[in-house]
Amino acid sequence: MNEFLKMDIFFLVTTIAVVLFASLGTAILWRLVRILKNIDRISEQIASVFNFFGARKKQSRKND
């Protein structure tokens, strides 16, 4: 087999592998960012609920 043909096949396979791994990595990072945004939104909602009930508890103690 010609040496240049071997090199061409190697670089073709390597290029395909790099593109596939880069695409997979990008997809994983994109999903991870979406998951982290959802976690942040949920934690903000939980904090607001705790703040609401904390203020309500203070107000009820104040009225007693």
N, C-alpha and C positions, 0 to 999 in steps of 0.2 A: 504494500500500500504506500502511496506517495506520502512523504512527510508533510507536505503542505495540506493534503487532504485530511490527514489526521489532526493537524492544528485547526483547520476550519471546523471539523466536527467537534473538537474539544471546545472551541470558543462558542460555537452555536449552542451546545448543551449548557455551557456555563452561563451564557447570556440568558437563556430560557430559565435556568434555575434562579438566577439573581432576580429576574423580573417577577417570577412567581413568589419568591420569598419576600420581596419588597411589597408586593400586593397583599400578601397575607399579613405582613407586619402592619401595613397601613390599615387594613380592615380591623385587626385586633386593637390597634391604638384608637381608632375611631369609636369602636364599641366601648372601650374602656373609658373614654372621655364622656360618652353618653351616660354610662352607668354612674360615673362620679358626679355628673351634673344632677342626676336623679337623686343620688344620696344626699347631695348638698341641699336640694330643694326640700326633701323629706325632713332633713334635720332642722331646716329653718321653720318648717311648719310645726314640728314638735316643739321647738323653742318658743314659738309664738303661743302655742297652747299652754305651755308651762307658765309663760309670762302672764297670760290671761287669768289662769287659775291662781297664780301667786298674787296678782293685784286684787283679785276678788276675795282671797283669803285675808289680805291686809285690810280691805274695806270692811269685811264682816267683823274683824277684831276691833276695828275702829268704832263700829256702831255698837258693840257690846258694852 
